[in-house]
């Protein structure tokens, strides 16, 4: 086995994780030189599984973003109800600059 050059991404169905394996120089130039990329060594089922995993992660992030937006909205409502002068003073400071 020759010197290693780069890695290829592999998806494990059992652990639902993406692992990497070393590439030989010939494999690295083949996959990168022909328009391949980091996923060119993956099979179709591995790619599908990776996309499904990434969709789940994206959905989780979207959910967290929505939660934060609701929190900020509620916080602003409370500020407006209890201490609107805080927002007014910030607004005046921006106009002065």
C-alpha positions in Angstrom: 0.0 0.0 0.0 1.4 3.4 -1.0 1.3 6.7 0.8 -2.2 8.0 1.7 -3.7 11.0 0.1 -6.9 12.5 1.5 -10.0 10.7 2.7 -13.2 9.4 1.4 -16.5 9.8 3.3 -18.4 6.6 4.1 -21.7 6.4 5.8 -22.3 3.6 8.3 -25.9 2.4 8.3 -25.6 0.7 11.8 -24.4 3.8 13.6 -25.9 6.4 11.2 -22.5 8.2 11.2 -20.3 9.4 8.4 -16.8 7.9 8.6 -13.7 8.6 6.5 -11.3 6.1 5.0 -7.9 6.9 3.6 -7.4 7.3 -0.2 -4.4 6.3 -2.2 -3.0 9.0 -4.5 -4.5 7.4 -7.6 -7.9 7.3 -5.9 -7.7 10.9 -4.8 -6.7 12.2 -8.3 -9.3 10.0 -10.0 -12.2 11.3 -7.8 -11.1 14.9 -7.7 -9.8 15.3 -11.2 -12.9 13.9 -12.9 -15.3 16.3 -11.2 -15.9 14.0 -8.3 -15.8 15.3 -4.8 -15.8 14.2 -1.3 -18.9 12.1 -1.9 -17.9 10.4 -5.1 -16.8 7.3 -3.2 -20.2 6.7 -1.7 -22.8 4.4 -3.0 -26.3 5.5 -3.9 -27.9 4.1 -0.7 -25.1 5.7 1.4 -25.8 9.1 -0.3 -29.5 8.7 0.3 -28.9 7.9 3.9 -26.6 10.9 4.3 -29.2 13.2 2.7 -31.9 11.9 5.0 -29.6 12.5 8.0 -28.8 16.1 6.8 -32.5 16.8 6.3 -33.2 15.8 9.9 -30.4 18.0 11.1 -31.8 20.9 9.1 -35.2 20.3 10.4 -33.9 20.4 14.0 -32.1 23.7 13.3 -35.2 25.2 11.7 -37.2 24.2 14.9 -34.6 25.8 17.1 -34.7 29.0 15.0 -38.4 29.2 15.3 -38.2 28.7 19.1 -35.7 31.5 19.3 -37.8 33.8 17.2 -40.8 33.2 19.5 -38.6 33.8 22.5 -37.4 37.1 21.1 -40.9 38.2 20.1 -42.2 37.5 23.6 -39.2 39.3 25.2 -39.9 42.4 23.0 -43.5 42.3 24.0 -42.6 42.2 27.7 -40.2 45.1 27.2 -42.8 47.2 25.3 -45.3 46.5 28.1 -43.1 47.0 31.1 -40.2 49.4 30.0 -40.7 50.9 26.6 -38.3 53.6 27.5 -35.5 51.1 27.0 -36.3 50.9 23.3 -36.9 54.6 23.0 -33.5 55.4 24.5 -31.8 53.0 22.2 -33.6 54.6 19.2 -32.6 58.1 20.3 -28.9 57.0 20.7 -28.9 55.8 17.1 -30.3 59.1 15.8 -27.7 61.1 17.7 -24.8 59.2 16.1 
